[in-house]
């Protein structure tokens, strides 16, 4: 396609009067502006309404505004419209969707697993955002989480790192304390003061967290006792019986409990402050030393999330600032050292103090940041060297994240994308898992042991038949008789399949015939997690107007792929648009990328999504077709994609294109806008 679209010249600067009465916003601006004077730099000009409305939607709810949303804002004469729109967006479903994407990248959330623990975890995060759970409570509930996945989705924090307690501690320190301890797992940190012993002392707080609720060892001991009193099955039979107990009780494992496990220094430990193999007592790396006598995780969580822990408050305040402005006051945001300093230390301390003053209400701090003159200035378009401080003349120009691009395409395609959810289907599976687990807990130990013995005997007999079938198959192969080989192979496959299904058959027989006969079975001492009490926002944080009620029929005919990124698998499968544009693989903390690539350009240019976007029923084309003339059609396209009307130069290009290509020229114009830098960048 030869058509090339000229970007509009810079819009004329417009002053604004937000009429805000937020002392936090005023103080932030004052501290930033002191930095301008100190470093003799000039701030960027105030952003226009056209620029700011698109930025508000992208930064706060993660998608571009529709044409109707753009017009409602830009045509309003209300002097307080910026503050009101900020409040409306912060209170919307879109806020939950957008900020879930951020947290799922940080916490490496992975959904779609067979046991639904990842989905339950994801939904717990969304609910925490929806109720505006205080940040300290949010972290504390993850660190202290225990119980079954269907009762407490926060256990996903540990299930995500199942079998890797040391890695989990490293991730906790990096995410919430901005401290990278991972190097100290194997040796004293080469670039920081932390020692290997420090690392193991921190890990001791959560090392006893077991990411499988495991009553199976109880039944094994009972089984062995009964065996001694009665007929033994032999060594192979005992192994089969233990294995079957594990498999029969599998539904009881999905959750987190605490064990008696203690942590020891590695056998290759080489420092003078301890000996290899020494048991390690829990101890924090800085601040008041948290006791671990009775409730190690509780004390650890209390120390970590305390208002008296300046590192905890500084890290989250800096993360939120970077989320809004494009760069942290401290960089990197998760590798603090003693010599680390902020580009504006007074502002950094003020923001951290505000987290405490606001009782860890992240949304309130964001509201104050968004209402500043600083955030509402034009974006800085020059690159800031990584080794140089930035004094925030305005937010940095940034490319949209993969999720923002995808969600913006959904906005151009379907009505009310923020309301379209995958539903609660996962709850059905969780409910079924819970029901099966409850029935198993009601079974008597004798019933479980009896059924395991019965099927262990069946397994031993099948093993004999499998050995015979394997011998016959080998003989048939040696004789090279195709029909005999097939018959022998089919027989072996059938026997293996029957053996693999024994545990499911045993469990089904147990639940059908024995469940509920005795109340003396395994009874979990784990209590379901208390439902977090919703944290209500004050009137200023409520939407300016009620959102329309959800109507599933409104999305009929739009295709099953057009859901916001937060409703898709995390991460999306390889080759999906989201992955092509840099979505994290959820293996490493904040592993997403906004770097451009050739494959991205080709994807936008040649993707079948473009064909779907210009179908008659899409929101973009409905606005286009509803315009009365070419000027209105040009406005509809530009306001939908760029959040502004076309300039005079762009109008001239539109007229020339339509004269040359007639109605097909509109497709070229839409294609050009979607493939421009202005579309994928947050101005």
C-alpha positions in Angstrom: 0.0 0.0 0.0 1.6 3.2 -1.2 -0.5 5.6 0.9 1.5 7.4 3.5 -0.2 9.5 6.1 1.3 12.8 7.4 1.2 13.3 11.1 -0.5 16.4 12.3 1.6 19.3 13.4 1.7 20.0 17.2 -1.5 21.2 18.5 -1.7 24.8 19.9 -1.1 24.8 23.6 -4.0 25.4 25.8 -4.0 26.5 29.4 -6.4 24.9 31.7 -7.9 25.5 35.1 -8.8 22.2 36.8 -10.3 24.0 39.9 -8.9 21.2 42.0 -8.7 21.5 45.8 -6.2 18.6 46.4 -3.4 19.7 48.7 -1.4 16.6 47.9 -1.5 17.5 44.2 -0.5 21.0 45.0 2.4 19.9 47.1 3.7 17.4 44.5 3.7 20.3 41.9 5.5 22.6 44.3 8.2 20.0 44.9 8.6 19.2 41.2 8.8 22.9 40.4 11.5 23.5 43.0 13.5 20.9 41.0 13.0 23.0 37.9 14.4 26.0 39.6 17.3 24.1 41.2 18.3 22.5 37.9 17.5 25.5 35.7 15.1 23.7 33.4 11.7 24.7 31.9 8.6 22.5 32.2 6.7 21.3 29.2 3.6 23.3 28.2 0.2 22.2 29.5 -1.4 19.4 27.4 -4.5 20.2 25.4 -7.9 18.7 26.0 -7.4 16.5 23.0 -4.1 15.1 24.3 -5.1 14.8 27.9 -8.4 12.9 27.3 -6.6 10.2 25.4 -3.8 10.0 28.0 -6.4 9.8 30.8 -8.1 6.8 29.3 -4.9 5.0 28.4 -3.1 5.6 31.7 -6.0 5.1 34.0 -8.1 2.4 32.3 -5.7 1.1 29.6 -7.6 1.8 26.4 -8.2 4.7 24.0 -11.5 6.6 24.5 -14.3 6.1 22.0 -15.4 9.1 19.8 -18.4 9.6 22.1 -16.1 9.8 25.1 -13.7 12.2 23.4 -16.6 14.5 22.4 -18.2 14.4 25.8 -15.0 15.6 27.3 -13.7 18.1 24.7 -17.1 19.8 24.2 -17.7 20.2 27.9 -17.3 23.7 29.3 -17.0 22.5 32.9 -13.8 23.9 34.4 -13.6 20.9 36.7 -14.0 18.3 33.9 -10.5 16.9 34.2 -10.7 16.1 37.9 -14.2 14.7 37.4 -13.1 12.4 34.5 -10.1 11.2 36.6 -12.5 10.2 39.4 -14.9 8.5 37.0 -12.2 6.5 35.4 -10.6 5.5 38.7 -14.0 4.1 39.8 -14.7 2.2 36.6 -14.4 -1.5 35.6 -11.7 -0.4 33.1 -9.5 0.6 36.0 -9.7 -2.9 37.4 -8.9 -4.5 34.0 -5.9 -2.2 33.3 -4.3 -2.4 36.8 -4.8 -6.1 36.9 -2.6 -6.4 33.8 0.1 -4.4 35.7 -0.1 -6.6 38.8 -0.2 -9.8 36.8 3.1 -8.8 35.2 4.7 -8.0 38.5 3.3 -11.1 40.3 3.8 -13.4 37.2 0.2 -14.6 37.3 -0.4 -17.6 35.1 -4.0 -18.8 34.4 -5.5 -21.6 32.5 -4.0 -24.5 34.6 -5.9 -27.7 35.3 -6.4 -27.0 39.0 -7.7 -23.4 38.4 -5.4 -22.0 41.2 -4.0 -19.4 38.8 -7.5 -18.3 37.7 -8.6 -18.1 41.4 -5.5 -16.0 42.1 -6.2 -13.7 39.2 -9.8 -13.2 40.3 -8.7 -12.5 43.8 -6.4 -9.7 42.5 -9.2 -8.2 40.4 -11.5 -8.3 43.4 -8.9 -6.5 45.6 -8.7 -3.8 42.9 -12.4 -3.5 42.6 -12.9 -3.0 46.4 -9.8 -0.8 46.5 -8.2 -3.0 49.1 -5.5 -1.0 51.0 -2.0 -1.9 49.6 -0.6 -3.1 52.9 -3.6 -5.5 53.4 -3.2 -6.7 49.8 0.4 -7.7 50.4 -0.3 -9.0 53.9 -3.1 -11.3 52.7 -0.8 -12.8 50.1 2.1 -13.4 52.5 -0.1 -15.0 55.2 -2.4 -16.9 52.8 -3.3 -20.4 53.6 -6.2 -22.8 52.9 -7.7 -24.2 49.8 -7.7 -22.4 46.5 -11.5 -22.4 46.3 -11.7 -20.6 49.7 -8.8 -18.2 49.3 -7.4 -17.1 45.9 -4.5 -15.4 47.6 -2.8 -18.8 48.1 -1.9 -18.4 44.4 1.0 -16.2 45.6 2.7 -19.4 46.9 1.2 -21.9 44.5 2.8 -19.8 41.7 6.2 -20.8 43.1 5.3 -24.3 44.1 8.3 -26.2 45.2 10.5 -23.1 45.1 10.4 -21.5 48.6 13.8 -19.8 48.2 12.8 -18.2 44.9 9.5 -17.1 46.4 11.4 -15.2 49.1 13.6 -13.6 46.5 10.6 -12.5 44.5 8.9 -11.1 47.7 12.0 -9.0 48.5 12.3 -7.7 44.9 8.6 -6.8 44.5 7.8 -5.3 47.8 11.2 -4.1 49.2 13.0 -3.2 46.0 15.8 -5.5 47.0 17.4 -8.1 44.8 18.6 -10.9 47.1 18.8 -13.7 44.6 22.6 -13.5 44.2 22.9 -14.2 48.0 21.3 -17.6 47.6 24.6 -19.1 46.6 27.2 -16.7 48.0 27.5 -13.3 49.7 26.1 -10.6 47.4 28.9 -9.3 45.2 27.4 -5.8 44.7 25.4 -5.3 48.0 25.9 -5.8 51.7 23.6 -8.9 52.0 25.3 -12.2 53.0 24.2 -15.7 52.2 23.3 -16.1 55.8 21.0 -13.0 55.6 19.3 -14.7 52.6 18.6 -17.9 54.5 17.5 -16.1 57.6 14.9 -14.2 55.5 13.8 -17.4 53.8 13.3 -19.1 57.1 10.0 -17.1 57.6 8.3 -18.8 54.8 10.3 -22.0 54.2 7.8 -24.1 56.0 5.0 -23.1 53.6 3.8 -26.2 51.8 2.2 -25.6 48.5 0.2 -28.8 48.7 -2.2 -29.5 51.5 -1.1 -33.0 52.2 -3.1 -35.3 54.5 -1.7 -38.3 52.5 1.2 -39.1 54.8 -1.4 -39.6 57.6 -3.1 -42.3 55.7 0.2 -43.9 54.7 1.1 -44.3 58.4 -2.3 -45.8 59.1 -2.0 -48.1 56.2 1.3 -49.4 57.3 -0.1 -50.0 60.8 -3.0 -52.0 59.5 -0.6 -53.9 57.2 1.5 -55.0 60.2 -1.6 -56.3 61.9 -2.9 -58.1 58.8 -1.9 -59.4 55.4 0.9 -57.5 53.8 1.0 -56.9 50.0 4.7 -57.1 49.7 7.1 -54.3 48.9 5.7 -53.6 45.4 2.2 -53.7 46.7 3.0 -51.3 49.5 4.4 -48.8 47.0 1.3 -49.2 44.8 -0.9 -48.6 47.8 0.9 -45.4 48.9 0.8 -44.2 45.3 -2.9 -44.8 45.1 -3.6 -43.0 48.4 -1.8 -40.0 46.9 -3.9 -40.2 43.7 -7.2 -40.8 45.4 -6.7 -37.8 47.7 -5.4 -35.5 45.0 -8.4 -33.1 45.3 -7.3 -32.3 48.8 -3.9 -30.9 47.8 -4.9 -27.6 46.1 -3.9 -25.0 48.6 -1.3 -23.9 51.1 -0.5 -25.1 54.6 2.4 -24.8 57.0 4.6 -27.8 57.7 7.3 -28.5 60.3 10.0 -28.1 57.8 13.1 -26.1 58.9 15.7 -24.5 56.7 19.4 -25.3 56.8 22.4 -23.7 55.3 23.7 -25.5 52.2 26.4 -28.1 52.6 28.8 -26.1 50.6 28.5 -23.0 52.8 31.9 -21.5 53.1 31.8 -18.5 55.5 33.0 -18.2 59.1 29.7 -17.0 60.6 28.1 -20.5 60.5 28.7 -24.1 59.5 27.4 -26.0 56.5 24.1 -27.7 57.3 23.3 -25.5 60.3 19.6 -24.8 61.0 18.8 -21.2 60.5 16.5 -19.0 62.6 14.3 -16.4 60.9 15.6 -12.8 61.0 14.8 -9.7 58.9 17.5 -8.1 56.9 16.9 -4.5 58.2 14.7 -2.6 60.5 13.2 -4.0 63.7 13.8 -7.7 63.9 10.5 -9.5 63.5 9.9 -12.3 66.0 9.3 -15.7 64.6 8.6 -17.7 67.8 4.9 -18.6 67.2 3.7 -17.2 63.9 6.7 -16.7 61.6 4.7 -15.7 58.6 2.4 -13.4 60.6 5.3 -11.6 62.1 7.1 -11.4 58.8 4.1 -10.0 57.0 3.6 -7.5 59.8 7.2 -6.3 59.6 7.1 -6.2 55.8 3.9 -4.1 55.5 4.4 -1.9 58.5 4.0 1.8 58.1 7.3 2.0 60.0 9.1 0.2 57.2 10.2 3.0 54.9 11.4 0.7 52.2 7.9 -0.8 51.8 6.2 2.5 51.4 9.0 4.0 49.2 8.9 1.1 46.7 5.2 1.2 46.1 5.1 5.1 45.9 7.9 5.0 43.4 6.2 2.2 41.4 3.0 4.3 41.2 4.9 7.4 40.2 6.7 5.5 37.4 3.4 4.0 36.2 2.0 7.5 35.8 5.1 9.4 34.6 7.1 6.8 32.7 10.1 6.9 34.9 10.7 6.4 38.6 12.1 8.9 41.0 14.4 6.0 41.8 15.7 3.8 39.0 15.9 0.8 38.8 12.7 0.6 40.8 13.5 -2.8 42.4 17.3 -2.7 43.1 17.7 -0.3 46.0 21.1 -0.1 47.7 22.4 2.0 50.6 23.7 4.6 48.1 20.5 4.7 46.1 19.1 8.2 45.9 16.0 9.7 44.2 16.2 12.4 41.5 14.0 14.5 43.8 14.6 13.1 47.4 12.1 15.4 49.0 9.3 14.5 46.6 10.1 10.8 47.0 9.8 11.0 50.8 6.6 13.0 50.5 5.0 10.4 48.2 6.1 7.6 50.6 4.7 9.5 53.6 1.4 9.9 51.7 1.0 6.2 51.4 0.9 6.1 55.2 -1.2 9.2 55.6 -3.7 7.8 53.1 -3.7 4.4 54.8 -2.2 2.7 51.8 -4.9 3.8 49.5 -3.1 3.5 46.2 -6.0 4.9 44.2 -6.1 8.1 46.2 -2.4 8.7 45.6 -2.9 8.0 41.9 -5.7 10.5 41.9 -3.4 13.1 43.4 -0.7 12.4 40.8 -3.1 12.6 37.9 -4.5 15.9 39.1 -1.1 17.5 39.1 0.1 20.1 36.6 3.1 17.9 36.2 1.2 14.9 34.8 -1.1 17.1 32.7 1.8 18.7 30.8 2.9 17.7 27.3 5.0 14.6 27.1 8.7 14.8 26.9 9.7 13.4 23.5 13.5 13.4 23.9 15.1 10.2 25.2 16.4 10.3 28.8 19.7 8.5 29.2 19.5 5.7 31.8 22.4 7.1 33.8 21.0 10.6 34.0 18.2 11.8 36.4 15.0 13.1 35.0 13.2 16.1 36.6 9.7 15.5 35.2 9.1 18.4 32.9 6.1 16.3 32.0 5.5 12.5 31.6 7.7 10.6 29.2 6.4 9.7 25.8 5.8 6.0 25.9 4.6 3.3 23.5 1.5 1.6 24.7 1.9 -1.8 26.3 0.8 -4.8 24.4 -2.4 -4.9 26.5 -3.2 -1.2 25.8 -2.9 -1.7 22.1 -5.0 -4.8 22.1 -7.6 -3.2 24.4 -7.7 -0.2 22.2 -8.4 -2.3 19.1 -11.2 -4.0 21.1 -12.6 -0.5 21.9 -12.7 0.3 18.1 -14.5 -3.0 17.5 -17.0 -3.9 20.2 -19.4 -1.9 22.4 -18.6 -1.5 26.1 -15.4 -3.6 26.1 -14.8 -2.9 29.8 -18.0 -4.9 30.7 -17.3 -7.9 28.5 -16.0 -10.7 30.8 -15.4 -14.4 30.4 -17.8 -15.0 33.2 -17.6 -17.3 36.2 -17.1 -20.6 34.5 -14.0 -21.2 36.5 -16.1 -21.1 39.7 -18.0 -24.2 38.5 -14.8 -26.2 38.4 -13.6 -24.8 41.7 -17.0 -25.7 43.2 -16.7 -29.2 41.9 -13.2 -29.5 43.3 -14.4 -28.3 46.7 -17.4 -30.7 46.7 -15.1 -33.7 45.9 -12.6 -32.6 48.5 -15.3 -32.2 51.2 -16.6 -35.7 50.4 -13.1 -37.1 50.7 -12.6 -35.4 54.1 -15.7 -37.1 55.3 -14.5 -40.6 54.4 -13.1 -42.7 57.2 -9.4 -43.6 57.1 -10.4 -47.3 57.1 -12.5 -46.7 53.9 -9.7 -45.0 52.1 -7.1 -47.6 53.1 -9.5 -50.4 52.2 -10.1 -49.0 48.7 -6.4 -48.3 48.2 -5.6 -51.9 49.2 -8.2 -53.3 46.8 -6.9 -51.3 43.8 -3.3 -52.0 44.7 -4.1 -55.7 44.3 -5.7 -54.9 41.0 -2.7 -52.8 39.9 -0.3 -55.7 40.8 -2.3 -58.1 38.7 -2.4 -55.6 35.8 1.4 -55.2 36.1 1.8 -58.9 35.5 -0.5 -58.8 32.5 1.4 -55.7 31.2 4.7 -57.6 31.4 3.3 -60.5 29.5 1.8 -58.2 26.9 5.1 -56.4 26.4 6.9 -59.7 26.0 4.3 -60.8 23.3 4.7 -57.5 21.5 8.5 -57.9 21.4 8.1 -61.4 20.0 5.7 -60.2 17.4 8.1 -57.5 16.3 11.0 -60.0 16.0 8.7 -62.3 13.9 7.8 -59.2 11.8 4.1 -60.1 11.5 2.3 -56.8 11.1 -1.1 -58.2 12.2 0.3 -59.8 15.4 2.3 -56.6 16.2 -0.9 -54.5 16.0 -2.9 -57.0 18.1 -0.1 -57.1 20.8 0.2 -53.3 20.7 -3.5 -52.8 21.1 -3.6 -55.2 24.0 -0.7 -53.4 25.8 -2.3 -50.0 25.2 -5.5 -51.2 26.7 -3.8 -52.6 29.8 -1.8 -49.4 30.3 -4.9 -47.3 29.9 -6.7 -49.4 32.5 -3.8 -49.1 34.9 -3.7 -45.3 34.4 -7.4 -45.0 35.3 -7.3 -47.0 38.5 -7.0 -44.0 40.8 -10.1 -42.3 39.3 -12.1 -45.6 39.5 -10.9 -46.0 43.1 -12.0 -42.5 44.1 -15.3 -42.8 42.3 -16.0 -46.1 44.1 -15.0 -44.7 47.4 -17.2 -41.6 47.1 -20.1 -43.7 45.8 -20.0 -46.3 48.5 -18.2 -45.1 51.6 -18.3 -41.3 51.8 -20.3 -39.9 54.7 -20.4 -43.1 56.7 -18.0 -41.8 59.2 -17.1 -38.4 60.6 -13.7 -39.6 61.7 -11.9 -38.8 58.5 -9.4 -36.2 57.8 -10.8 -32.8 58.9 -8.8 -29.8 57.7 -7.8 -27.5 60.5 -7.5 -24.8 57.9 -10.2 -22.1 58.0 -11.5 -20.5 54.9 -10.0 -17.1 54.4 -12.3 -14.3 55.6 -13.8 -12.3 52.7 -12.1 -8.9 52.6 -14.3 -6.2 53.8 -14.9 -3.8 50.9 -13.2 -0.5 51.2 -15.7 2.1 50.0 -14.6 5.2 48.2 -16.0 8.6 49.2 -18.4 10.4 47.0 -15.7 12.1 45.0 -14.4 8.7 43.9 -17.7 7.5 42.6 -18.5 7.5 38.8 -19.9 10.7 37.5 -22.7 8.6 36.0 -23.8 5.0 36.3 -22.4 2.5 33.8 -25.0 0.8 31.7 -26.1 -2.7 32.8 -24.3 -5.6 31.3 -26.1 -7.1 28.3 -24.4 -10.2 26.9 -26.5 -9.9 23.7 -24.7 -6.7 22.7 -21.6 -8.6 21.7 -23.3 -11.1 19.4 -21.6 -11.2 16.1 -18.3 -9.7 17.2 -16.3 -12.8 17.5 -15.0 -14.7 20.6 -11.5 -13.2 20.4 -12.5 -9.6 21.3 -12.2 -9.6 25.0 -9.9 -7.2 27.0 -6.5 -8.6 27.7 -7.4 -9.1 31.4 -10.1 -11.6 30.4 -7.7 -13.8 28.3 -5.3 -16.4 29.4 -2.3 -15.0 31.3 0.0 -15.0 29.4 -1.7 -15.3 26.0 -0.5 -18.3 23.9 2.6 -17.9 21.7 1.9 -16.2 18.4 -1.1 -14.2 19.8 -1.2 -10.5 19.1 -0.4 -9.7 22.8 2.8 -11.8 22.8 3.9 -10.4 19.5 3.7 -6.9 21.0 5.6 -7.7 24.1 3.3 -9.1 26.7 5.3 -10.8 29.5 5.6 -14.6 29.5 4.9 -14.3 33.3 8.1 -16.1 34.1 10.2 -13.1 35.3 9.0 -10.1 37.3 7.9 -7.3 35.0 9.1 -9.1 31.9 7.0 -7.2 29.3 8.5 -5.2 26.5 7.5 -2.0 24.6 10.3 -2.4 22.1 9.3 -2.1 18.4 10.1 -5.0 16.1 9.6 -5.9 12.4 7.1 -8.6 13.3 5.0 -6.1 15.1 4.9 -3.8 12.0 4.0 -6.7 9.8 1.3 -7.8 12.3 -0.4 -4.4 12.2 0.0 -4.1 8.4 -1.2 -7.6 7.5 -3.2 -8.9 10.4 -6.7 -10.2 9.7 -7.7 -8.0 12.6 -7.9 -5.0 10.2 -10.5 -6.8 8.1 -12.6 -7.4 11.2 -12.1 -3.8 12.4 -13.7 -2.4 9.2 -16.7 -4.7 9.2 -20.0 -2.8 9.2 -21.0 -3.7 12.8 -17.8 -2.4 14.5 -18.0 0.7 16.7 -15.6 2.5 14.5 -17.6 1.9 11.3 -20.9 2.7 13.0 -19.5 6.1 13.9 -18.1 6.5 10.4 -21.4 5.5 8.7 -23.4 7.7 11.0 -21.6 10.9 9.9 -23.5 13.0 7.4 -20.5 14.1 5.2 -16.8 13.5 4.6 -15.8 16.1 7.2 -17.9 14.2 9.8 -16.5 10.9 8.6 -12.9 12.2 8.9 -13.7 13.5 12.4 -15.2 10.1 13.4 -12.1 8.2 12.3 -9.6 10.6 13.8 -11.4 11.1 17.1 -11.9 7.3 17.4 -8.2 6.5 16.7 -6.2 9.6 17.8 -8.7 11.3 20.2 -8.6 14.5 18.1 -9.9 16.0 14.9 -7.7 16.1 11.8 -5.7 19.1 11.1 -6.2 21.2 7.9 -3.2 19.5 6.3 -4.7 16.1 7.1 -8.1 17.1 5.8 -6.5 18.0 2.5 -4.9 14.6 2.3 -8.3 13.0 3.1 -9.9 14.9 0.3 -7.2 13.9 -2.2 -7.3 10.3 -1.2 -11.1 10.1 -1.5 -11.1 11.9 -4.9 -8.5 9.4 -6.2 -9.8 6.1 -4.6 -13.4 6.9 -3.9 -14.9 5.0 -0.9 -12.0 2.6 -0.9 -9.8 5.5 0.1 -11.3 5.5 3.6 -9.9 2.0 4.2 -6.4 3.4 3.3 -6.9 6.2 5.7 -7.9 4.0 8.6 -5.1 1.6 7.8 -2.6 4.4 7.8 -3.7 5.8 11.1 -3.6 2.4 12.9 0.0 1.9 11.6 1.2 5.3 12.7 3.4 6.2 15.7 0.7 8.5 17.0 -1.7 5.6 17.4 0.6 3.3 19.4 2.2 6.1 21.6 0.8 7.8 24.6 1.2 11.5 23.9 
